[in-house]
Amino acid sequence: MESIADLRRKLARGAGGNLDTAAGALTSPANFPKGHGWRAGAGYQPGEAIFGGIQTWNAAPVYQRAIAINGRQIDGG
């Protein structure tokens, strides 16, 4: 299990900013995928390009699959 400090370091790397500000706290999770392989239009289902970034964000396979399923539903699938 990750500590709060570990999570803060991970998120700060994604944003390159300060997590103690509202802007930094909102920007960080949004920028994290870009630093881990996200590309507009690339797939995020298991075996596709963006899924690796989802795996980096959270190591729990059930969480990874849930994100992919929710994304597919948002896309209308």
PDB file of N, CA, C and O in Angstrom:
ATOM      1  N   MET A   1       0.839  -1.176   0.000  1.00  0.00           N
ATOM      2  CA  MET A   1       0.000   0.000   0.000  1.00  0.00           C
ATOM      3  C   MET A   1       0.886   1.241   0.000  1.00  0.00           C
ATOM      4  O   MET A   1       1.845   1.333   0.766  1.00  0.00           O
ATOM      5  N   GLU A   2       0.554   2.193  -0.868  1.00  0.00           N
ATOM      6  CA  GLU A   2       1.330   3.418  -0.957  1.00  0.00           C
ATOM      7  C   GLU A   2       1.026   4.343   0.216  1.00  0.00           C
ATOM      8  O   GLU A   2      -0.107   4.449   0.683  1.00  0.00           O
ATOM      9  N   SER A   3       2.086   5.007   0.669  1.00  0.00           N
ATOM     10  CA  SER A   3       1.881   6.009   1.713  1.00  0.00           C
ATOM     11  C   SER A   3       1.387   7.305   1.072  1.00  0.00           C
ATOM     12  O   SER A   3       1.476   7.483  -0.143  1.00  0.00           O
ATOM     13  N   ILE A   4       0.879   8.182   1.884  1.00  0.00           N
ATOM     14  CA  ILE A   4       0.448   9.494   1.396  1.00  0.00           C
ATOM     15  C   ILE A   4       1.636  10.225   0.780  1.00  0.00           C
ATOM     16  O   ILE A   4       1.496  10.875  -0.256  1.00  0.00           O
ATOM     17  N   ALA A   5       2.788  10.124   1.402  1.00  0.00           N
ATOM     18  CA  ALA A   5       3.985  10.798   0.869  1.00  0.00           C
ATOM     19  C   ALA A   5       4.346  10.247  -0.507  1.00  0.00           C
ATOM     20  O   ALA A   5       4.698  11.010  -1.407  1.00  0.00           O
ATOM     21  N   ASP A   6       4.261   8.918  -0.678  1.00  0.00           N
ATOM     22  CA  ASP A   6       4.551   8.316  -1.981  1.00  0.00           C
ATOM     23  C   ASP A   6       3.572   8.807  -3.037  1.00  0.00           C
ATOM     24  O   ASP A   6       3.969   9.139  -4.154  1.00  0.00           O
ATOM     25  N   LEU A   7       2.295   8.853  -2.681  1.00  0.00           N
ATOM     26  CA  LEU A   7       1.279   9.324  -3.613  1.00  0.00           C
ATOM     27  C   LEU A   7       1.516  10.787  -3.979  1.00  0.00           C
ATOM     28  O   LEU A   7       1.392  11.161  -5.146  1.00  0.00           O
ATOM     29  N   ARG A   8       1.851  11.606  -3.003  1.00  0.00           N
ATOM     30  CA  ARG A   8       2.126  13.027  -3.273  1.00  0.00           C
ATOM     31  C   ARG A   8       3.306  13.173  -4.229  1.00  0.00           C
ATOM     32  O   ARG A   8       3.272  14.005  -5.135  1.00  0.00           O
ATOM     33  N   ARG A   9       4.357  12.362  -4.029  1.00  0.00           N
ATOM     34  CA  ARG A   9       5.524  12.437  -4.933  1.00  0.00           C
ATOM     35  C   ARG A   9       5.129  12.009  -6.346  1.00  0.00           C
ATOM     36  O   ARG A   9       5.537  12.636  -7.324  1.00  0.00           O
ATOM     37  N   LYS A  10       4.344  10.951  -6.450  1.00  0.00           N
ATOM     38  CA  LYS A  10       3.905  10.460  -7.759  1.00  0.00           C
ATOM     39  C   LYS A  10       3.078  11.521  -8.478  1.00  0.00           C
ATOM     40  O   LYS A  10       3.292  11.788  -9.660  1.00  0.00           O
ATOM     41  N   LEU A  11       2.140  12.122  -7.762  1.00  0.00           N
ATOM     42  CA  LEU A  11       1.298  13.144  -8.369  1.00  0.00           C
ATOM     43  C   LEU A  11       2.095  14.390  -8.722  1.00  0.00           C
ATOM     44  O   LEU A  11       1.871  14.987  -9.775  1.00  0.00           O
ATOM     45  N   ALA A  12       3.017  14.790  -7.864  1.00  0.00           N
ATOM     46  CA  ALA A  12       3.816  15.978  -8.136  1.00  0.00           C
ATOM     47  C   ALA A  12       4.663  15.788  -9.391  1.00  0.00           C
ATOM     48  O   ALA A  12       4.856  16.736 -10.151  1.00  0.00           O
ATOM     49  N   ARG A  13       5.167  14.586  -9.616  1.00  0.00           N
ATOM     50  CA  ARG A  13       5.926  14.323 -10.853  1.00  0.00           C
ATOM     51  C   ARG A  13       5.027  14.510 -12.064  1.00  0.00           C
ATOM     52  O   ARG A  13       5.472  15.006 -13.099  1.00  0.00           O
ATOM     53  N   GLY A  14       3.781  14.120 -11.942  1.00  0.00           N
ATOM     54  CA  GLY A  14       2.848  14.256 -13.057  1.00  0.00           C
ATOM     55  C   GLY A  14       2.576  15.702 -13.402  1.00  0.00           C
ATOM     56  O   GLY A  14       2.401  16.043 -14.571  1.00  0.00           O
ATOM     57  N   ALA A  15       2.541  16.551 -12.398  1.00  0.00           N
ATOM     58  CA  ALA A  15       2.205  17.954 -12.626  1.00  0.00           C
ATOM     59  C   ALA A  15       3.427  18.835 -12.725  1.00  0.00           C
ATOM     60  O   ALA A  15       3.396  19.890 -13.358  1.00  0.00           O
ATOM     61  N   GLY A  16       4.512  18.396 -12.095  1.00  0.00           N
ATOM     62  CA  GLY A  16       5.665  19.255 -12.001  1.00  0.00           C
ATOM     63  C   GLY A  16       5.350  20.482 -11.144  1.00  0.00           C
ATOM     64  O   GLY A  16       5.973  21.532 -11.301  1.00  0.00           O
ATOM     65  N   GLY A  17       4.387  20.344 -10.245  1.00  0.00           N
ATOM     66  CA  GLY A  17       3.942  21.493  -9.481  1.00  0.00           C
ATOM     67  C   GLY A  17       3.758  21.204  -8.014  1.00  0.00           C
ATOM     68  O   GLY A  17       4.207  20.181  -7.496  1.00  0.00           O
ATOM     69  N   ASN A  18       3.094  22.118  -7.360  1.00  0.00           N
ATOM     70  CA  ASN A  18       2.889  22.106  -5.931  1.00  0.00           C
ATOM     71  C   ASN A  18       1.495  21.572  -5.624  1.00  0.00           C
ATOM     72  O   ASN A  18       0.493  22.135  -6.064  1.00  0.00           O
ATOM     73  N   LEU A  19       1.440  20.492  -4.872  1.00  0.00           N
ATOM     74  CA  LEU A  19       0.149  19.895  -4.543  1.00  0.00           C
ATOM     75  C   LEU A  19      -0.561  20.614  -3.404  1.00  0.00           C
ATOM     76  O   LEU A  19      -1.677  20.247  -3.036  1.00  0.00           O
ATOM     77  N   ASP A  20       0.082  21.637  -2.843  1.00  0.00           N
ATOM     78  CA  ASP A  20      -0.538  22.395  -1.755  1.00  0.00           C
ATOM     79  C   ASP A  20      -1.404  23.535  -2.264  1.00  0.00           C
ATOM     80  O   ASP A  20      -1.999  24.264  -1.470  1.00  0.00           O
ATOM     81  N   THR A  21      -1.481  23.694  -3.573  1.00  0.00           N
ATOM     82  CA  THR A  21      -2.350  24.728  -4.145  1.00  0.00           C
ATOM     83  C   THR A  21      -3.496  24.044  -4.888  1.00  0.00           C
ATOM     84  O   THR A  21      -3.353  22.914  -5.356  1.00  0.00           O
ATOM     85  N   ALA A  22      -4.617  24.724  -4.993  1.00  0.00           N
ATOM     86  CA  ALA A  22      -5.761  24.148  -5.711  1.00  0.00           C
ATOM     87  C   ALA A  22      -5.400  23.862  -7.162  1.00  0.00           C
ATOM     88  O   ALA A  22      -5.745  22.806  -7.691  1.00  0.00           O
ATOM     89  N   ALA A  23      -4.714  24.791  -7.803  1.00  0.00           N
ATOM     90  CA  ALA A  23      -4.354  24.603  -9.215  1.00  0.00           C
ATOM     91  C   ALA A  23      -3.434  23.395  -9.383  1.00  0.00           C
ATOM     92  O   ALA A  23      -3.620  22.594 -10.298  1.00  0.00           O
ATOM     93  N   GLY A  24      -2.459  23.267  -8.515  1.00  0.00           N
ATOM     94  CA  GLY A  24      -1.540  22.133  -8.599  1.00  0.00           C
ATOM     95  C   GLY A  24      -2.232  20.819  -8.333  1.00  0.00           C
ATOM     96  O   GLY A  24      -1.965  19.826  -9.009  1.00  0.00           O
ATOM     97  N   ALA A  25      -3.130  20.802  -7.345  1.00  0.00           N
ATOM     98  CA  ALA A  25      -3.847  19.576  -7.001  1.00  0.00           C
ATOM     99  C   ALA A  25      -4.779  19.134  -8.128  1.00  0.00           C
ATOM    100  O   ALA A  25      -4.982  17.936  -8.321  1.00  0.00           O
ATOM    101  N   LEU A  26      -5.344  20.075  -8.869  1.00  0.00           N
ATOM    102  CA  LEU A  26      -6.225  19.729  -9.989  1.00  0.00           C
ATOM    103  C   LEU A  26      -5.441  19.380 -11.241  1.00  0.00           C
ATOM    104  O   LEU A  26      -5.834  18.486 -11.991  1.00  0.00           O
ATOM    105  N   THR A  27      -4.353  20.065 -11.472  1.00  0.00           N
ATOM    106  CA  THR A  27      -3.551  19.851 -12.674  1.00  0.00           C
ATOM    107  C   THR A  27      -2.796  18.529 -12.626  1.00  0.00           C
ATOM    108  O   THR A  27      -2.649  17.859 -13.648  1.00  0.00           O
ATOM    109  N   SER A  28      -2.322  18.156 -11.457  1.00  0.00           N
ATOM    110  CA  SER A  28      -1.497  16.966 -11.330  1.00  0.00           C
ATOM    111  C   SER A  28      -2.155  15.694 -11.845  1.00  0.00           C
ATOM    112  O   SER A  28      -1.571  15.028 -12.700  1.00  0.00           O
ATOM    113  N   PRO A  29      -3.349  15.319 -11.364  1.00  0.00           N
ATOM    114  CA  PRO A  29      -3.961  14.092 -11.881  1.00  0.00           C
ATOM    115  C   PRO A  29      -4.267  14.180 -13.374  1.00  0.00           C
ATOM    116  O   PRO A  29      -4.247  13.166 -14.071  1.00  0.00           O
ATOM    117  N   ALA A  30      -4.544  15.365 -13.860  1.00  0.00           N
ATOM    118  CA  ALA A  30      -4.831  15.526 -15.281  1.00  0.00           C
ATOM    119  C   ALA A  30      -3.568  15.340 -16.120  1.00  0.00           C
ATOM    120  O   ALA A  30      -3.644  14.832 -17.238  1.00  0.00           O
ATOM    121  N   ASN A  31      -2.416  15.742 -15.600  1.00  0.00           N
ATOM    122  CA  ASN A  31      -1.167  15.630 -16.350  1.00  0.00           C
ATOM    123  C   ASN A  31      -0.481  14.283 -16.190  1.00  0.00           C
ATOM    124  O   ASN A  31       0.368  13.924 -17.006  1.00  0.00           O
ATOM    125  N   PHE A  32      -0.828  13.540 -15.164  1.00  0.00           N
ATOM    126  CA  PHE A  32      -0.177  12.253 -14.922  1.00  0.00           C
ATOM    127  C   PHE A  32      -0.237  11.331 -16.146  1.00  0.00           C
ATOM    128  O   PHE A  32       0.796  10.781 -16.529  1.00  0.00           O
ATOM    129  N   PRO A  33      -1.399  11.140 -16.774  1.00  0.00           N
ATOM    130  CA  PRO A  33      -1.447  10.242 -17.934  1.00  0.00           C
ATOM    131  C   PRO A  33      -0.524  10.680 -19.076  1.00  0.00           C
ATOM    132  O   PRO A  33       0.063   9.836 -19.753  1.00  0.00           O
ATOM    133  N   LYS A  34      -0.395  11.983 -19.293  1.00  0.00           N
ATOM    134  CA  LYS A  34       0.485  12.464 -20.370  1.00  0.00           C
ATOM    135  C   LYS A  34       1.921  12.045 -20.135  1.00  0.00           C
ATOM    136  O   LYS A  34       2.651  11.777 -21.090  1.00  0.00           O
ATOM    137  N   GLY A  35       2.337  11.984 -18.887  1.00  0.00           N
ATOM    138  CA  GLY A  35       3.695  11.575 -18.563  1.00  0.00           C
ATOM    139  C   GLY A  35       3.900  10.078 -18.595  1.00  0.00           C
ATOM    140  O   GLY A  35       5.020   9.604 -18.405  1.00  0.00           O
ATOM    141  N   HIS A  36       2.838   9.320 -18.832  1.00  0.00           N
ATOM    142  CA  HIS A  36       2.917   7.860 -18.812  1.00  0.00           C
ATOM    143  C   HIS A  36       2.308   7.229 -20.064  1.00  0.00           C
ATOM    144  O   HIS A  36       1.690   6.167 -19.993  1.00  0.00           O
ATOM    145  N   GLY A  37       2.484   7.881 -21.197  1.00  0.00           N
ATOM    146  CA  GLY A  37       2.127   7.267 -22.464  1.00  0.00           C
ATOM    147  C   GLY A  37       0.811   7.660 -23.087  1.00  0.00           C
ATOM    148  O   GLY A  37       0.485   7.183 -24.174  1.00  0.00           O
ATOM    149  N   TRP A  38       0.028   8.533 -22.425  1.00  0.00           N
ATOM    150  CA  TRP A  38      -1.257   8.926 -23.001  1.00  0.00           C
ATOM    151  C   TRP A  38      -1.051   9.701 -24.290  1.00  0.00           C
ATOM    152  O   TRP A  38      -0.219  10.606 -24.364  1.00  0.00           O
ATOM    153  N   ARG A  39      -1.816   9.333 -25.296  1.00  0.00           N
ATOM    154  CA  ARG A  39      -1.828  10.048 -26.571  1.00  0.00           C
ATOM    155  C   ARG A  39      -3.284  10.146 -27.008  1.00  0.00           C
ATOM    156  O   ARG A  39      -4.041   9.183 -26.893  1.00  0.00           O
ATOM    157  N   ALA A  40      -3.662  11.293 -27.501  1.00  0.00           N
ATOM    158  CA  ALA A  40      -5.041  11.484 -27.964  1.00  0.00           C
ATOM    159  C   ALA A  40      -5.390  10.420 -28.995  1.00  0.00           C
ATOM    160  O   ALA A  40      -4.651  10.205 -29.955  1.00  0.00           O
ATOM    161  N   GLY A  41      -6.513   9.762 -28.788  1.00  0.00           N
ATOM    162  CA  GLY A  41      -6.994   8.772 -29.737  1.00  0.00           C
ATOM    163  C   GLY A  41      -6.438   7.373 -29.545  1.00  0.00           C
ATOM    164  O   GLY A  41      -6.918   6.436 -30.184  1.00  0.00           O
ATOM    165  N   ALA A  42      -5.438   7.200 -28.683  1.00  0.00           N
ATOM    166  CA  ALA A  42      -4.871   5.866 -28.455  1.00  0.00           C
ATOM    167  C   ALA A  42      -5.823   5.077 -27.551  1.00  0.00           C
ATOM    168  O   ALA A  42      -6.531   5.659 -26.729  1.00  0.00           O
ATOM    169  N   GLY A  43      -5.834   3.786 -27.704  1.00  0.00           N
ATOM    170  CA  GLY A  43      -6.742   2.945 -26.927  1.00  0.00           C
ATOM    171  C   GLY A  43      -6.313   2.793 -25.479  1.00  0.00           C
ATOM    172  O   GLY A  43      -5.125   2.866 -25.163  1.00  0.00           O
ATOM    173  N   TYR A  44      -7.282   2.580 -24.602  1.00  0.00           N
ATOM    174  CA  TYR A  44      -6.985   2.428 -23.179  1.00  0.00           C
ATOM    175  C   TYR A  44      -7.541   1.129 -22.615  1.00  0.00           C
ATOM    176  O   TYR A  44      -7.634   0.964 -21.399  1.00  0.00           O
ATOM    177  N   GLN A  45      -7.907   0.218 -23.489  1.00  0.00           N
ATOM    178  CA  GLN A  45      -8.339  -1.098 -23.039  1.00  0.00           C
ATOM    179  C   GLN A  45      -7.094  -1.972 -22.833  1.00  0.00           C
ATOM    180  O   GLN A  45      -6.031  -1.646 -23.362  1.00  0.00           O
ATOM    181  N   PRO A  46      -7.201  -3.075 -22.078  1.00  0.00           N
ATOM    182  CA  PRO A  46      -6.042  -3.941 -21.868  1.00  0.00           C
ATOM    183  C   PRO A  46      -5.361  -4.289 -23.198  1.00  0.00           C
ATOM    184  O   PRO A  46      -6.013  -4.686 -24.163  1.00  0.00           O
ATOM    185  N   GLY A  47      -4.043  -4.130 -23.221  1.00  0.00           N
ATOM    186  CA  GLY A  47      -3.262  -4.408 -24.422  1.00  0.00           C
ATOM    187  C   GLY A  47      -3.096  -3.215 -25.343  1.00  0.00           C
ATOM    188  O   GLY A  47      -2.338  -3.289 -26.310  1.00  0.00           O
ATOM    189  N   GLU A  48      -3.785  -2.119 -25.069  1.00  0.00           N
ATOM    190  CA  GLU A  48      -3.665  -0.919 -25.897  1.00  0.00           C
ATOM    191  C   GLU A  48      -2.729   0.094 -25.238  1.00  0.00           C
ATOM    192  O   GLU A  48      -2.365  -0.046 -24.071  1.00  0.00           O
ATOM    193  N   ALA A  49      -2.350   1.102 -25.998  1.00  0.00           N
ATOM    194  CA  ALA A  49      -1.287   2.025 -25.602  1.00  0.00           C
ATOM    195  C   ALA A  49      -1.487   2.693 -24.239  1.00  0.00           C
ATOM    196  O   ALA A  49      -0.550   2.727 -23.442  1.00  0.00           O
ATOM    197  N   ILE A  50      -2.634   3.207 -23.959  1.00  0.00           N
ATOM    198  CA  ILE A  50      -2.837   3.997 -22.743  1.00  0.00           C
ATOM    199  C   ILE A  50      -3.033   3.125 -21.507  1.00  0.00           C
ATOM    200  O   ILE A  50      -2.883   3.608 -20.384  1.00  0.00           O
ATOM    201  N   PHE A  51      -3.361   1.870 -21.692  1.00  0.00           N
ATOM    202  CA  PHE A  51      -3.598   0.999 -20.539  1.00  0.00           C
ATOM    203  C   PHE A  51      -2.371   0.916 -19.641  1.00  0.00           C
ATOM    204  O   PHE A  51      -2.506   0.761 -18.427  1.00  0.00           O
ATOM    205  N   GLY A  52      -1.182   1.017 -20.216  1.00  0.00           N
ATOM    206  CA  GLY A  52       0.047   1.006 -19.410  1.00  0.00           C
ATOM    207  C   GLY A  52       0.085   2.167 -18.429  1.00  0.00           C
ATOM    208  O   GLY A  52       0.558   2.013 -17.303  1.00  0.00           O
ATOM    209  N   GLY A  53      -0.404   3.317 -18.842  1.00  0.00           N
ATOM    210  CA  GLY A  53      -0.482   4.463 -17.941  1.00  0.00           C
ATOM    211  C   GLY A  53      -1.468   4.228 -16.815  1.00  0.00           C
ATOM    212  O   GLY A  53      -1.238   4.651 -15.682  1.00  0.00           O
ATOM    213  N   ILE A  54      -2.562   3.557 -17.123  1.00  0.00           N
ATOM    214  CA  ILE A  54      -3.545   3.212 -16.091  1.00  0.00           C
ATOM    215  C   ILE A  54      -2.893   2.265 -15.084  1.00  0.00           C
ATOM    216  O   ILE A  54      -3.108   2.392 -13.879  1.00  0.00           O
ATOM    217  N   GLN A  55      -2.102   1.322 -15.579  1.00  0.00           N
ATOM    218  CA  GLN A  55      -1.415   0.388 -14.689  1.00  0.00           C
ATOM    219  C   GLN A  55      -0.399   1.105 -13.801  1.00  0.00           C
ATOM    220  O   GLN A  55      -0.197   0.716 -12.650  1.00  0.00           O
ATOM    221  N   THR A  56       0.238   2.146 -14.328  1.00  0.00           N
ATOM    222  CA  THR A  56       1.191   2.912 -13.542  1.00  0.00           C
ATOM    223  C   THR A  56       0.486   3.688 -12.444  1.00  0.00           C
ATOM    224  O   THR A  56       1.009   3.824 -11.338  1.00  0.00           O
ATOM    225  N   TRP A  57      -0.687   4.191 -12.743  1.00  0.00           N
ATOM    226  CA  TRP A  57      -1.457   4.996 -11.778  1.00  0.00           C
ATOM    227  C   TRP A  57      -1.866   4.154 -10.575  1.00  0.00           C
ATOM    228  O   TRP A  57      -1.762   4.606  -9.435  1.00  0.00           O
ATOM    229  N   ASN A  58      -2.336   2.923 -10.827  1.00  0.00           N
ATOM    230  CA  ASN A  58      -2.808   2.074  -9.746  1.00  0.00           C
ATOM    231  C   ASN A  58      -2.505   0.624 -10.098  1.00  0.00           C
ATOM    232  O   ASN A  58      -2.878   0.154 -11.172  1.00  0.00           O
ATOM    233  N   ALA A  59      -1.832  -0.084  -9.201  1.00  0.00           N
ATOM    234  CA  ALA A  59      -1.380  -1.440  -9.479  1.00  0.00           C
ATOM    235  C   ALA A  59      -2.474  -2.501  -9.353  1.00  0.00           C
ATOM    236  O   ALA A  59      -2.235  -3.660  -9.692  1.00  0.00           O
ATOM    237  N   ALA A  60      -3.651  -2.143  -8.882  1.00  0.00           N
ATOM    238  CA  ALA A  60      -4.720  -3.128  -8.690  1.00  0.00           C
ATOM    239  C   ALA A  60      -5.413  -3.438 -10.011  1.00  0.00           C
ATOM    240  O   ALA A  60      -6.039  -2.554 -10.596  1.00  0.00           O
ATOM    241  N   PRO A  61      -5.314  -4.681 -10.495  1.00  0.00           N
ATOM    242  CA  PRO A  61      -5.947  -5.035 -11.770  1.00  0.00           C
ATOM    243  C   PRO A  61      -7.437  -4.737 -11.823  1.00  0.00           C
ATOM    244  O   PRO A  61      -7.950  -4.352 -12.874  1.00  0.00           O
ATOM    245  N   VAL A  62      -8.142  -4.908 -10.708  1.00  0.00           N
ATOM    246  CA  VAL A  62      -9.579  -4.632 -10.716  1.00  0.00           C
ATOM    247  C   VAL A  62      -9.830  -3.141 -10.965  1.00  0.00           C
ATOM    248  O   VAL A  62     -10.776  -2.787 -11.669  1.00  0.00           O
ATOM    249  N   TYR A  63      -9.013  -2.282 -10.411  1.00  0.00           N
ATOM    250  CA  TYR A  63      -9.132  -0.836 -10.636  1.00  0.00           C
ATOM    251  C   TYR A  63      -8.824  -0.517 -12.095  1.00  0.00           C
ATOM    252  O   TYR A  63      -9.535   0.269 -12.720  1.00  0.00           O
ATOM    253  N   GLN A  64      -7.776  -1.117 -12.638  1.00  0.00           N
ATOM    254  CA  GLN A  64      -7.377  -0.874 -14.031  1.00  0.00           C
ATOM    255  C   GLN A  64      -8.513  -1.251 -14.979  1.00  0.00           C
ATOM    256  O   GLN A  64      -8.842  -0.495 -15.893  1.00  0.00           O
ATOM    257  N   ARG A  65      -9.107  -2.413 -14.760  1.00  0.00           N
ATOM    258  CA  ARG A  65     -10.213  -2.850 -15.627  1.00  0.00           C
ATOM    259  C   ARG A  65     -11.430  -1.949 -15.469  1.00  0.00           C
ATOM    260  O   ARG A  65     -12.118  -1.653 -16.445  1.00  0.00           O
ATOM    261  N   ALA A  66     -11.696  -1.511 -14.233  1.00  0.00           N
ATOM    262  CA  ALA A  66     -12.844  -0.632 -13.997  1.00  0.00           C
ATOM    263  C   ALA A  66     -12.684   0.688 -14.749  1.00  0.00           C
ATOM    264  O   ALA A  66     -13.648   1.191 -15.325  1.00  0.00           O
ATOM    265  N   ILE A  67     -11.478   1.252 -14.749  1.00  0.00           N
ATOM    266  CA  ILE A  67     -11.223   2.500 -15.480  1.00  0.00           C
ATOM    267  C   ILE A  67     -11.449   2.271 -16.975  1.00  0.00           C
ATOM    268  O   ILE A  67     -12.081   3.095 -17.636  1.00  0.00           O
ATOM    269  N   ALA A  68     -10.940   1.161 -17.510  1.00  0.00           N
ATOM    270  CA  ALA A  68     -11.112   0.865 -18.933  1.00  0.00           C
ATOM    271  C   ALA A  68     -12.593   0.677 -19.278  1.00  0.00           C
ATOM    272  O   ALA A  68     -13.056   1.168 -20.308  1.00  0.00           O
ATOM    273  N   ILE A  69     -13.328  -0.024 -18.430  1.00  0.00           N
ATOM    274  CA  ILE A  69     -14.763  -0.240 -18.676  1.00  0.00           C
ATOM    275  C   ILE A  69     -15.515   1.080 -18.625  1.00  0.00           C
ATOM    276  O   ILE A  69     -16.339   1.361 -19.496  1.00  0.00           O
ATOM    277  N   ASN A  70     -15.234   1.895 -17.606  1.00  0.00           N
ATOM    278  CA  ASN A  70     -15.905   3.194 -17.507  1.00  0.00           C
ATOM    279  C   ASN A  70     -15.584   4.081 -18.702  1.00  0.00           C
ATOM    280  O   ASN A  70     -16.462   4.776 -19.212  1.00  0.00           O
ATOM    281  N   GLY A  71     -14.347   4.064 -19.145  1.00  0.00           N
ATOM    282  CA  GLY A  71     -13.966   4.841 -20.315  1.00  0.00           C
ATOM    283  C   GLY A  71     -14.723   4.411 -21.561  1.00  0.00           C
ATOM    284  O   GLY A  71     -15.176   5.243 -22.348  1.00  0.00           O
ATOM    285  N   ARG A  72     -14.852   3.097 -21.729  1.00  0.00           N
ATOM    286  CA  ARG A  72     -15.589   2.587 -22.882  1.00  0.00           C
ATOM    287  C   ARG A  72     -17.053   3.019 -22.828  1.00  0.00           C
ATOM    288  O   ARG A  72     -17.643   3.370 -23.849  1.00  0.00           O
ATOM    289  N   GLN A  73     -17.631   2.991 -21.627  1.00  0.00           N
ATOM    290  CA  GLN A  73     -19.023   3.424 -21.473  1.00  0.00           C
ATOM    291  C   GLN A  73     -19.174   4.923 -21.763  1.00  0.00           C
ATOM    292  O   GLN A  73     -20.151   5.337 -22.388  1.00  0.00           O
ATOM    293  N   ILE A  74     -18.225   5.726 -21.318  1.00  0.00           N
ATOM    294  CA  ILE A  74     -18.261   7.163 -21.603  1.00  0.00           C
ATOM    295  C   ILE A  74     -18.163   7.405 -23.099  1.00  0.00           C
ATOM    296  O   ILE A  74     -18.804   8.309 -23.635  1.00  0.00           O
ATOM    297  N   ASP A  75     -17.351   6.589 -23.772  1.00  0.00           N
ATOM    298  CA  ASP A  75     -17.196   6.725 -25.223  1.00  0.00           C
ATOM    299  C   ASP A  75     -18.436   6.241 -25.986  1.00  0.00           C
ATOM    300  O   ASP A  75     -18.527   6.418 -27.201  1.00  0.00           O
ATOM    301  N   GLY A  76     -19.373   5.641 -25.282  1.00  0.00           N
ATOM    302  CA  GLY A  76     -20.599   5.172 -25.932  1.00  0.00           C
ATOM    303  C   GLY A  76     -20.569   3.711 -26.293  1.00  0.00           C
ATOM    304  O   GLY A  76     -21.433   3.239 -27.032  1.00  0.00           O
ATOM    305  N   GLY A  77     -19.596   2.985 -25.791  1.00  0.00           N
ATOM    306  CA  GLY A  77     -19.472   1.555 -26.123  1.00  0.00           C
ATOM    307  C   GLY A  77     -20.073   0.629 -25.129  1.00  0.00           C
ATOM    308  O   GLY A  77     -20.025  -0.587 -25.311  1.00  0.00           O
TER     309      GLY A  77
END
